[in-house]
Amino acid sequence: MIIDCVSAGVTQTDICDVLDEEGSKMYASVITGLDSPVVAKGVTKILINGWSLTEMQGGEYIIPALTNLVEEGHYKIPLPVRVVGHGLEVVPKVMDKVDSASGEKFMVVL
């Protein structure tokens, strides 16, 4: 199964060529506003959002498994996360930092 989180299928139309011919061949396109055409024979396309995965068979194991992968260092979160404050009252104070941020996620702890 391919889970396309960035609509790569829009520009990389051969993305499904990597699927195992003997497998179930599924392409999950995360709803982003861009439609990814799936033209590969025998591929089932589904549209999902982040929580759709938890509704699939075995989905109750996804969040714990991802948590373990991150904690064990096997999966690196793509962007560094910087805690910029605590409480909703800091949100207006840090909004000016968003325009100058690049490659970093800001987090406010509630």
Backbone as XML, in Angstrom:
<?xml version="1.0"?>
<chain id="A" units="angstrom">
  <residue number="1" name="MET">
    <atom name="N" x="0.844" y="-1.178" z="0.000"/>
    <atom name="CA" x="0.000" y="0.000" z="0.000"/>
    <atom name="C" x="0.886" y="1.237" z="0.000"/>
  </residue>
  <residue number="2" name="ILE">
    <atom name="N" x="0.486" y="2.212" z="-0.759"/>
    <atom name="CA" x="1.152" y="3.506" z="-0.770"/>
    <atom name="C" x="0.240" y="4.485" z="-0.037"/>
  </residue>
  <residue number="3" name="ILE">
    <atom name="N" x="0.797" y="5.210" z="0.925"/>
    <atom name="CA" x="0.069" y="6.297" z="1.584"/>
    <atom name="C" x="0.739" y="7.575" z="1.117"/>
  </residue>
  <residue number="4" name="ASP">
    <atom name="N" x="0.075" y="8.284" z="0.225"/>
    <atom name="CA" x="0.636" y="9.471" z="-0.420"/>
    <atom name="C" x="0.205" y="10.709" z="0.349"/>
  </residue>
  <residue number="5" name="CYS">
    <atom name="N" x="1.071" y="11.175" z="1.244"/>
    <atom name="CA" x="0.742" y="12.310" z="2.113"/>
    <atom name="C" x="0.972" y="13.667" z="1.459"/>
  </residue>
  <residue number="6" name="VAL">
    <atom name="N" x="1.632" y="13.690" z="0.326"/>
    <atom name="CA" x="1.991" y="14.972" z="-0.285"/>
    <atom name="C" x="1.494" y="15.101" z="-1.724"/>
  </residue>
  <residue number="7" name="SER">
    <atom name="N" x="0.528" y="14.280" z="-2.104"/>
    <atom name="CA" x="-0.011" y="14.290" z="-3.467"/>
    <atom name="C" x="1.063" y="14.079" z="-4.515"/>
  </residue>
  <residue number="8" name="ALA">
    <atom name="N" x="2.036" y="13.215" z="-4.220"/>
    <atom name="CA" x="3.107" y="12.927" z="-5.168"/>
    <atom name="C" x="2.553" y="12.331" z="-6.452"/>
  </residue>
  <residue number="9" name="GLY">
    <atom name="N" x="1.429" y="11.617" z="-6.363"/>
    <atom name="CA" x="0.839" y="10.989" z="-7.532"/>
    <atom name="C" x="0.383" y="11.979" z="-8.589"/>
  </residue>
  <residue number="10" name="VAL">
    <atom name="N" x="0.231" y="13.244" z="-8.220"/>
    <atom name="CA" x="-0.168" y="14.268" z="-9.188"/>
    <atom name="C" x="0.930" y="14.462" z="-10.222"/>
  </residue>
  <residue number="11" name="THR">
    <atom name="N" x="2.188" y="14.479" z="-9.767"/>
    <atom name="CA" x="3.303" y="14.704" z="-10.683"/>
    <atom name="C" x="4.092" y="13.432" z="-10.980"/>
  </residue>
  <residue number="12" name="GLN">
    <atom name="N" x="4.064" y="12.480" z="-10.071"/>
    <atom name="CA" x="4.780" y="11.225" z="-10.268"/>
    <atom name="C" x="3.743" y="10.138" z="-10.562"/>
  </residue>
  <residue number="13" name="THR">
    <atom name="N" x="3.246" y="10.153" z="-11.771"/>
    <atom name="CA" x="2.118" y="9.287" z="-12.115"/>
    <atom name="C" x="2.473" y="7.807" z="-12.158"/>
  </residue>
  <residue number="14" name="ASP">
    <atom name="N" x="3.753" y="7.481" z="-12.126"/>
    <atom name="CA" x="4.148" y="6.075" z="-12.103"/>
    <atom name="C" x="4.387" y="5.567" z="-10.681"/>
  </residue>
  <residue number="15" name="ILE">
    <atom name="N" x="3.897" y="6.293" z="-9.692"/>
    <atom name="CA" x="4.132" y="5.961" z="-8.295"/>
    <atom name="C" x="3.684" y="4.542" z="-7.941"/>
  </residue>
  <residue number="16" name="CYS">
    <atom name="N" x="2.635" y="4.053" z="-8.584"/>
    <atom name="CA" x="2.108" y="2.724" z="-8.270"/>
    <atom name="C" x="2.941" y="1.591" z="-8.861"/>
  </residue>
  <residue number="17" name="ASP">
    <atom name="N" x="3.918" y="1.924" z="-9.696"/>
    <atom name="CA" x="4.763" y="0.889" z="-10.285"/>
    <atom name="C" x="5.594" y="0.151" z="-9.242"/>
  </residue>
  <residue number="18" name="VAL">
    <atom name="N" x="5.737" y="0.729" z="-8.045"/>
    <atom name="CA" x="6.537" y="0.081" z="-7.000"/>
    <atom name="C" x="5.765" y="-0.992" z="-6.240"/>
  </residue>
  <residue number="19" name="LEU">
    <atom name="N" x="4.444" y="-1.060" z="-6.452"/>
    <atom name="CA" x="3.631" y="-2.031" z="-5.724"/>
    <atom name="C" x="3.910" y="-3.450" z="-6.194"/>
  </residue>
  <residue number="20" name="ASP">
    <atom name="N" x="3.882" y="-4.383" z="-5.265"/>
    <atom name="CA" x="4.114" y="-5.791" z="-5.547"/>
    <atom name="C" x="2.959" y="-6.342" z="-6.378"/>
  </residue>
  <residue number="21" name="GLU">
    <atom name="N" x="3.280" y="-6.948" z="-7.509"/>
    <atom name="CA" x="2.257" y="-7.524" z="-8.392"/>
    <atom name="C" x="1.412" y="-8.567" z="-7.671"/>
  </residue>
  <residue number="22" name="GLU">
    <atom name="N" x="1.983" y="-9.233" z="-6.667"/>
    <atom name="CA" x="1.272" y="-10.280" z="-5.942"/>
    <atom name="C" x="0.492" y="-9.720" z="-4.755"/>
  </residue>
  <residue number="23" name="GLY">
    <atom name="N" x="0.669" y="-8.448" z="-4.452"/>
    <atom name="CA" x="0.024" y="-7.842" z="-3.283"/>
    <atom name="C" x="-1.372" y="-7.320" z="-3.595"/>
  </residue>
  <residue number="24" name="SER">
    <atom name="N" x="-1.975" y="-6.690" z="-2.596"/>
    <atom name="CA" x="-3.345" y="-6.192" z="-2.762"/>
    <atom name="C" x="-3.404" y="-4.856" z="-3.490"/>
  </residue>
  <residue number="25" name="LYS">
    <atom name="N" x="-2.293" y="-4.167" z="-3.646"/>
    <atom name="CA" x="-2.148" y="-2.932" z="-4.420"/>
    <atom name="C" x="-3.211" y="-1.879" z="-4.091"/>
  </residue>
  <residue number="26" name="MET">
    <atom name="N" x="-2.929" y="-1.100" z="-3.050"/>
    <atom name="CA" x="-3.806" y="-0.008" z="-2.673"/>
    <atom name="C" x="-3.012" y="1.294" z="-2.673"/>
  </residue>
  <residue number="27" name="TYR">
    <atom name="N" x="-3.682" y="2.350" z="-3.093"/>
    <atom name="CA" x="-3.094" y="3.685" z="-3.108"/>
    <atom name="C" x="-4.015" y="4.583" z="-2.299"/>
  </residue>
  <residue number="28" name="ALA">
    <atom name="N" x="-3.503" y="5.099" z="-1.184"/>
    <atom name="CA" x="-4.287" y="5.990" z="-0.334"/>
    <atom name="C" x="-3.792" y="7.413" z="-0.532"/>
  </residue>
  <residue number="29" name="SER">
    <atom name="N" x="-4.660" y="8.253" z="-1.017"/>
    <atom name="CA" x="-4.319" y="9.644" z="-1.265"/>
    <atom name="C" x="-4.899" y="10.487" z="-0.131"/>
  </residue>
  <residue number="30" name="VAL">
    <atom name="N" x="-4.016" y="11.176" z="0.590"/>
    <atom name="CA" x="-4.481" y="12.040" z="1.661"/>
    <atom name="C" x="-5.162" y="13.244" z="1.037"/>
  </residue>
  <residue number="31" name="ILE">
    <atom name="N" x="-6.321" y="13.582" z="1.559"/>
    <atom name="CA" x="-7.127" y="14.669" z="1.007"/>
    <atom name="C" x="-6.388" y="15.987" z="1.191"/>
  </residue>
  <residue number="32" name="THR">
    <atom name="N" x="-5.931" y="16.568" z="0.064"/>
    <atom name="CA" x="-5.176" y="17.821" z="0.094"/>
    <atom name="C" x="-5.773" y="18.875" z="-0.818"/>
  </residue>
  <residue number="33" name="GLY">
    <atom name="N" x="-6.728" y="18.506" z="-1.622"/>
    <atom name="CA" x="-7.278" y="19.426" z="-2.603"/>
    <atom name="C" x="-6.774" y="19.157" z="-4.003"/>
  </residue>
  <residue number="34" name="LEU">
    <atom name="N" x="-5.714" y="18.343" z="-4.133"/>
    <atom name="CA" x="-5.201" y="17.951" z="-5.439"/>
    <atom name="C" x="-5.550" y="16.487" z="-5.663"/>
  </residue>
  <residue number="35" name="ASP">
    <atom name="N" x="-6.138" y="16.171" z="-6.787"/>
    <atom name="CA" x="-6.509" y="14.795" z="-7.067"/>
    <atom name="C" x="-5.347" y="14.075" z="-7.731"/>
  </residue>
  <residue number="36" name="SER">
    <atom name="N" x="-4.972" y="12.939" z="-7.169"/>
    <atom name="CA" x="-3.897" y="12.123" z="-7.733"/>
    <atom name="C" x="-4.512" y="11.054" z="-8.618"/>
  </residue>
  <residue number="37" name="PRO">
    <atom name="N" x="-4.247" y="11.102" z="-9.923"/>
    <atom name="CA" x="-4.806" y="10.066" z="-10.786"/>
    <atom name="C" x="-4.074" y="8.743" z="-10.566"/>
  </residue>
  <residue number="38" name="VAL">
    <atom name="N" x="-4.836" y="7.670" z="-10.484"/>
    <atom name="CA" x="-4.228" y="6.342" z="-10.372"/>
    <atom name="C" x="-4.596" y="5.599" z="-11.643"/>
  </residue>
  <residue number="39" name="VAL">
    <atom name="N" x="-3.591" y="5.342" z="-12.457"/>
    <atom name="CA" x="-3.854" y="4.709" z="-13.752"/>
    <atom name="C" x="-3.308" y="3.286" z="-13.824"/>
  </residue>
  <residue number="40" name="ALA">
    <atom name="N" x="-2.650" y="2.829" z="-12.758"/>
    <atom name="CA" x="-2.064" y="1.490" z="-12.781"/>
    <atom name="C" x="-3.161" y="0.429" z="-12.683"/>
  </residue>
  <residue number="41" name="LYS">
    <atom name="N" x="-3.010" y="-0.610" z="-13.455"/>
    <atom name="CA" x="-3.988" y="-1.686" z="-13.504"/>
    <atom name="C" x="-4.048" y="-2.417" z="-12.159"/>
  </residue>
  <residue number="42" name="GLY">
    <atom name="N" x="-5.262" y="-2.619" z="-11.682"/>
    <atom name="CA" x="-5.478" y="-3.393" z="-10.475"/>
    <atom name="C" x="-5.233" y="-2.657" z="-9.175"/>
  </residue>
  <residue number="43" name="VAL">
    <atom name="N" x="-5.007" y="-1.348" z="-9.231"/>
    <atom name="CA" x="-4.755" y="-0.573" z="-8.016"/>
    <atom name="C" x="-6.073" y="0.040" z="-7.533"/>
  </residue>
  <residue number="44" name="THR">
    <atom name="N" x="-6.349" y="-0.159" z="-6.263"/>
    <atom name="CA" x="-7.528" y="0.436" z="-5.642"/>
    <atom name="C" x="-7.122" y="1.743" z="-4.990"/>
  </residue>
  <residue number="45" name="LYS">
    <atom name="N" x="-7.819" y="2.816" z="-5.345"/>
    <atom name="CA" x="-7.518" y="4.135" z="-4.791"/>
    <atom name="C" x="-8.557" y="4.479" z="-3.737"/>
  </residue>
  <residue number="46" name="ILE">
    <atom name="N" x="-8.078" y="4.975" z="-2.598"/>
    <atom name="CA" x="-8.988" y="5.463" z="-1.570"/>
    <atom name="C" x="-8.525" y="6.851" z="-1.139"/>
  </residue>
  <residue number="47" name="LEU">
    <atom name="N" x="-9.450" y="7.684" z="-0.757"/>
    <atom name="CA" x="-9.139" y="9.007" z="-0.219"/>
    <atom name="C" x="-9.217" y="8.922" z="1.292"/>
  </residue>
  <residue number="48" name="ILE">
    <atom name="N" x="-8.210" y="9.465" z="1.963"/>
    <atom name="CA" x="-8.176" y="9.383" z="3.413"/>
    <atom name="C" x="-7.775" y="10.713" z="4.024"/>
  </residue>
  <residue number="49" name="ASN">
    <atom name="N" x="-8.079" y="10.864" z="5.287"/>
    <atom name="CA" x="-7.483" y="11.919" z="6.090"/>
    <atom name="C" x="-6.672" y="11.204" z="7.156"/>
  </residue>
  <residue number="50" name="GLY">
    <atom name="N" x="-6.018" y="11.910" z="8.010"/>
    <atom name="CA" x="-5.129" y="11.293" z="8.982"/>
    <atom name="C" x="-5.786" y="10.245" z="9.853"/>
  </residue>
  <residue number="51" name="TRP">
    <atom name="N" x="-7.031" y="10.474" z="10.242"/>
    <atom name="CA" x="-7.700" y="9.541" z="11.151"/>
    <atom name="C" x="-8.327" y="8.374" z="10.414"/>
  </residue>
  <residue number="52" name="SER">
    <atom name="N" x="-8.414" y="8.424" z="9.102"/>
    <atom name="CA" x="-8.976" y="7.305" z="8.341"/>
    <atom name="C" x="-8.200" y="6.024" z="8.580"/>
  </residue>
  <residue number="53" name="LEU">
    <atom name="N" x="-6.894" y="6.151" z="8.768"/>
    <atom name="CA" x="-6.060" y="4.969" z="8.980"/>
    <atom name="C" x="-6.491" y="4.192" z="10.212"/>
  </residue>
  <residue number="54" name="THR">
    <atom name="N" x="-6.943" y="4.909" z="11.240"/>
    <atom name="CA" x="-7.334" y="4.223" z="12.471"/>
    <atom name="C" x="-8.631" y="3.443" z="12.306"/>
  </residue>
  <residue number="55" name="GLU">
    <atom name="N" x="-9.384" y="3.741" z="11.253"/>
    <atom name="CA" x="-10.653" y="3.053" z="11.011"/>
    <atom name="C" x="-10.475" y="1.789" z="10.168"/>
  </residue>
  <residue number="56" name="MET">
    <atom name="N" x="-9.283" y="1.578" z="9.626"/>
    <atom name="CA" x="-9.027" y="0.398" z="8.804"/>
    <atom name="C" x="-8.713" y="-0.805" z="9.694"/>
  </residue>
  <residue number="57" name="GLN">
    <atom name="N" x="-8.782" y="-1.988" z="9.112"/>
    <atom name="CA" x="-8.456" y="-3.194" z="9.851"/>
    <atom name="C" x="-7.046" y="-3.076" z="10.440"/>
  </residue>
  <residue number="58" name="GLY">
    <atom name="N" x="-6.910" y="-3.294" z="11.725"/>
    <atom name="CA" x="-5.630" y="-3.161" z="12.411"/>
    <atom name="C" x="-5.279" y="-1.733" z="12.764"/>
  </residue>
  <residue number="59" name="GLY">
    <atom name="N" x="-6.153" y="-0.792" z="12.457"/>
    <atom name="CA" x="-5.877" y="0.626" z="12.665"/>
    <atom name="C" x="-5.624" y="1.029" z="14.098"/>
  </residue>
  <residue number="60" name="GLU">
    <atom name="N" x="-6.128" y="0.241" z="15.040"/>
    <atom name="CA" x="-5.918" y="0.588" z="16.455"/>
    <atom name="C" x="-4.448" y="0.463" z="16.860"/>
  </residue>
  <residue number="61" name="TYR">
    <atom name="N" x="-3.648" y="-0.172" z="16.012"/>
    <atom name="CA" x="-2.226" y="-0.355" z="16.315"/>
    <atom name="C" x="-1.343" y="0.735" z="15.709"/>
  </residue>
  <residue number="62" name="ILE">
    <atom name="N" x="-1.909" y="1.591" z="14.861"/>
    <atom name="CA" x="-1.101" y="2.569" z="14.134"/>
    <atom name="C" x="-0.443" y="3.586" z="15.059"/>
  </residue>
  <residue number="63" name="ILE">
    <atom name="N" x="-1.214" y="4.242" z="15.899"/>
    <atom name="CA" x="-0.656" y="5.290" z="16.765"/>
    <atom name="C" x="0.361" y="4.705" z="17.747"/>
  </residue>
  <residue number="64" name="PRO">
    <atom name="N" x="0.052" y="3.589" z="18.438"/>
    <atom name="CA" x="1.078" y="3.013" z="19.316"/>
    <atom name="C" x="2.346" y="2.588" z="18.552"/>
  </residue>
  <residue number="65" name="ALA">
    <atom name="N" x="2.182" y="2.053" z="17.346"/>
    <atom name="CA" x="3.348" y="1.616" z="16.571"/>
    <atom name="C" x="4.201" y="2.812" z="16.150"/>
  </residue>
  <residue number="66" name="LEU">
    <atom name="N" x="3.564" y="3.881" z="15.684"/>
    <atom name="CA" x="4.315" y="5.079" z="15.306"/>
    <atom name="C" x="5.020" y="5.683" z="16.518"/>
  </residue>
  <residue number="67" name="THR">
    <atom name="N" x="4.335" y="5.688" z="17.655"/>
    <atom name="CA" x="4.934" y="6.205" z="18.884"/>
    <atom name="C" x="6.193" y="5.416" z="19.227"/>
  </residue>
  <residue number="68" name="ASN">
    <atom name="N" x="6.117" y="4.094" z="19.158"/>
    <atom name="CA" x="7.286" y="3.261" z="19.449"/>
    <atom name="C" x="8.422" y="3.531" z="18.474"/>
  </residue>
  <residue number="69" name="LEU">
    <atom name="N" x="8.100" y="3.671" z="17.186"/>
    <atom name="CA" x="9.144" y="3.933" z="16.192"/>
    <atom name="C" x="9.866" y="5.248" z="16.466"/>
  </residue>
  <residue number="70" name="VAL">
    <atom name="N" x="9.107" y="6.275" z="16.854"/>
    <atom name="CA" x="9.712" y="7.577" z="17.160"/>
    <atom name="C" x="10.561" y="7.471" z="18.429"/>
  </residue>
  <residue number="71" name="GLU">
    <atom name="N" x="9.991" y="6.858" z="19.475"/>
    <atom name="CA" x="10.705" y="6.754" z="20.747"/>
    <atom name="C" x="11.983" y="5.930" z="20.630"/>
  </residue>
  <residue number="72" name="GLU">
    <atom name="N" x="11.980" y="4.905" z="19.787"/>
    <atom name="CA" x="13.149" y="4.045" z="19.618"/>
    <atom name="C" x="14.160" y="4.608" z="18.612"/>
  </residue>
  <residue number="73" name="GLY">
    <atom name="N" x="13.822" y="5.735" z="17.993"/>
    <atom name="CA" x="14.729" y="6.371" z="17.051"/>
    <atom name="C" x="14.742" y="5.757" z="15.660"/>
  </residue>
  <residue number="74" name="HIS">
    <atom name="N" x="13.785" y="4.863" z="15.367"/>
    <atom name="CA" x="13.723" y="4.243" z="14.048"/>
    <atom name="C" x="13.032" y="5.147" z="13.026"/>
  </residue>
  <residue number="75" name="TYR">
    <atom name="N" x="12.249" y="6.092" z="13.497"/>
    <atom name="CA" x="11.559" y="7.040" z="12.614"/>
    <atom name="C" x="11.818" y="8.424" z="13.160"/>
  </residue>
  <residue number="76" name="LYS">
    <atom name="N" x="12.363" y="9.256" z="12.339"/>
    <atom name="CA" x="12.651" y="10.624" z="12.738"/>
    <atom name="C" x="11.529" y="11.534" z="12.248"/>
  </residue>
  <residue number="77" name="ILE">
    <atom name="N" x="10.998" y="12.299" z="13.163"/>
    <atom name="CA" x="9.961" y="13.250" z="12.778"/>
    <atom name="C" x="10.592" y="14.215" z="11.781"/>
  </residue>
  <residue number="78" name="PRO">
    <atom name="N" x="9.920" y="14.439" z="10.642"/>
    <atom name="CA" x="10.537" y="15.218" z="9.563"/>
    <atom name="C" x="10.973" y="16.629" z="9.937"/>
  </residue>
  <residue number="79" name="LEU">
    <atom name="N" x="10.217" y="17.313" z="10.755"/>
    <atom name="CA" x="10.570" y="18.687" z="11.071"/>
    <atom name="C" x="10.895" y="18.830" z="12.555"/>
  </residue>
  <residue number="80" name="PRO">
    <atom name="N" x="11.905" y="19.629" z="12.870"/>
    <atom name="CA" x="12.147" y="19.895" z="14.286"/>
    <atom name="C" x="10.966" y="20.649" z="14.879"/>
  </residue>
  <residue number="81" name="VAL">
    <atom name="N" x="10.691" y="20.373" z="16.134"/>
    <atom name="CA" x="9.582" y="21.007" z="16.830"/>
    <atom name="C" x="10.166" y="21.908" z="17.912"/>
  </residue>
  <residue number="82" name="ARG">
    <atom name="N" x="9.698" y="23.158" z="17.928"/>
    <atom name="CA" x="10.161" y="24.096" z="18.951"/>
    <atom name="C" x="8.966" y="24.531" z="19.796"/>
  </residue>
  <residue number="83" name="VAL">
    <atom name="N" x="9.063" y="24.324" z="21.107"/>
    <atom name="CA" x="8.026" y="24.788" z="22.021"/>
    <atom name="C" x="8.214" y="26.287" z="22.179"/>
  </residue>
  <residue number="84" name="VAL">
    <atom name="N" x="7.177" y="27.047" z="21.789"/>
    <atom name="CA" x="7.283" y="28.511" z="21.822"/>
    <atom name="C" x="6.521" y="29.125" z="22.977"/>
  </residue>
  <residue number="85" name="GLY">
    <atom name="N" x="5.847" y="28.297" z="23.750"/>
    <atom name="CA" x="5.144" y="28.831" z="24.908"/>
    <atom name="C" x="4.152" y="27.848" z="25.472"/>
  </residue>
  <residue number="86" name="HIS">
    <atom name="N" x="3.508" y="28.290" z="26.555"/>
    <atom name="CA" x="2.519" y="27.466" z="27.247"/>
    <atom name="C" x="1.232" y="28.276" z="27.412"/>
  </residue>
  <residue number="87" name="GLY">
    <atom name="N" x="0.115" y="27.689" z="26.983"/>
    <atom name="CA" x="-1.186" y="28.323" z="27.148"/>
    <atom name="C" x="-1.623" y="29.106" z="25.922"/>
  </residue>
  <residue number="88" name="LEU">
    <atom name="N" x="-2.940" y="29.151" z="25.738"/>
    <atom name="CA" x="-3.504" y="29.838" z="24.563"/>
    <atom name="C" x="-3.152" y="31.320" z="24.508"/>
  </residue>
  <residue number="89" name="GLU">
    <atom name="N" x="-2.884" y="31.926" z="25.649"/>
    <atom name="CA" x="-2.598" y="33.365" z="25.660"/>
    <atom name="C" x="-1.303" y="33.712" z="24.936"/>
  </residue>
  <residue number="90" name="VAL">
    <atom name="N" x="-0.404" y="32.739" z="24.721"/>
    <atom name="CA" x="0.847" y="33.038" z="24.017"/>
    <atom name="C" x="0.699" y="32.991" z="22.498"/>
  </residue>
  <residue number="91" name="VAL">
    <atom name="N" x="-0.406" y="32.400" z="22.002"/>
    <atom name="CA" x="-0.567" y="32.247" z="20.551"/>
    <atom name="C" x="-0.449" y="33.583" z="19.823"/>
  </residue>
  <residue number="92" name="PRO">
    <atom name="N" x="-1.186" y="34.640" z="20.224"/>
    <atom name="CA" x="-1.025" y="35.909" z="19.495"/>
    <atom name="C" x="0.398" y="36.465" z="19.565"/>
  </residue>
  <residue number="93" name="LYS">
    <atom name="N" x="1.110" y="36.179" z="20.637"/>
    <atom name="CA" x="2.462" y="36.716" z="20.814"/>
    <atom name="C" x="3.488" y="36.047" z="19.900"/>
  </residue>
  <residue number="94" name="VAL">
    <atom name="N" x="3.226" y="34.803" z="19.481"/>
    <atom name="CA" x="4.200" y="34.085" z="18.656"/>
    <atom name="C" x="3.827" y="34.037" z="17.181"/>
  </residue>
  <residue number="95" name="MET">
    <atom name="N" x="2.688" y="34.575" z="16.815"/>
    <atom name="CA" x="2.242" y="34.520" z="15.425"/>
    <atom name="C" x="3.198" y="35.237" z="14.477"/>
  </residue>
  <residue number="96" name="ASP">
    <atom name="N" x="3.893" y="36.259" z="14.937"/>
    <atom name="CA" x="4.832" y="36.964" z="14.058"/>
    <atom name="C" x="6.045" y="36.097" z="13.703"/>
  </residue>
  <residue number="97" name="LYS">
    <atom name="N" x="6.309" y="35.056" z="14.476"/>
    <atom name="CA" x="7.421" y="34.149" z="14.187"/>
    <atom name="C" x="7.100" y="33.191" z="13.040"/>
  </residue>
  <residue number="98" name="VAL">
    <atom name="N" x="5.818" y="32.965" z="12.777"/>
    <atom name="CA" x="5.408" y="31.997" z="11.764"/>
    <atom name="C" x="5.890" y="32.414" z="10.378"/>
  </residue>
  <residue number="99" name="ASP">
    <atom name="N" x="5.801" y="33.687" z="10.057"/>
    <atom name="CA" x="6.209" y="34.164" z="8.723"/>
    <atom name="C" x="7.689" y="33.932" z="8.441"/>
  </residue>
  <residue number="100" name="SER">
    <atom name="N" x="8.517" y="33.948" z="9.459"/>
    <atom name="CA" x="9.954" y="33.805" z="9.236"/>
    <atom name="C" x="10.446" y="32.374" z="9.469"/>
  </residue>
  <residue number="101" name="ALA">
    <atom name="N" x="9.552" y="31.479" z="9.844"/>
    <atom name="CA" x="9.954" y="30.087" z="10.125"/>
    <atom name="C" x="10.160" y="29.321" z="8.826"/>
  </residue>
  <residue number="102" name="SER">
    <atom name="N" x="11.119" y="28.430" z="8.855"/>
    <atom name="CA" x="11.372" y="27.575" z="7.708"/>
    <atom name="C" x="11.888" y="26.233" z="8.204"/>
  </residue>
  <residue number="103" name="GLY">
    <atom name="N" x="11.175" y="25.180" z="7.857"/>
    <atom name="CA" x="11.619" y="23.845" z="8.236"/>
    <atom name="C" x="11.504" y="23.551" z="9.714"/>
  </residue>
  <residue number="104" name="GLU">
    <atom name="N" x="10.531" y="24.153" z="10.366"/>
    <atom name="CA" x="10.381" y="23.979" z="11.808"/>
    <atom name="C" x="8.905" y="24.094" z="12.173"/>
  </residue>
  <residue number="105" name="LYS">
    <atom name="N" x="8.477" y="23.275" z="13.139"/>
    <atom name="CA" x="7.107" y="23.387" z="13.629"/>
    <atom name="C" x="7.141" y="24.081" z="14.981"/>
  </residue>
  <residue number="106" name="PHE">
    <atom name="N" x="6.204" y="25.006" z="15.161"/>
    <atom name="CA" x="6.056" y="25.661" z="16.440"/>
    <atom name="C" x="4.969" y="24.941" z="17.218"/>
  </residue>
  <residue number="107" name="MET">
    <atom name="N" x="5.180" y="24.778" z="18.516"/>
    <atom name="CA" x="4.190" y="24.096" z="19.338"/>
    <atom name="C" x="3.921" y="24.930" z="20.572"/>
  </residue>
  <residue number="108" name="VAL">
    <atom name="N" x="2.634" y="25.066" z="20.870"/>
    <atom name="CA" x="2.207" y="25.708" z="22.104"/>
    <atom name="C" x="1.608" y="24.616" z="22.970"/>
  </residue>
  <residue number="109" name="VAL">
    <atom name="N" x="2.136" y="24.455" z="24.155"/>
    <atom name="CA" x="1.665" y="23.420" z="25.079"/>
    <atom name="C" x="0.437" y="23.949" z="25.798"/>
  </residue>
  <residue number="110" name="LEU">
    <atom name="N" x="-0.631" y="23.145" z="25.742"/>
    <atom name="CA" x="-1.871" y="23.540" z="26.419"/>
    <atom name="C" x="-2.013" y="22.792" z="27.730"/>
  </residue>
</chain>
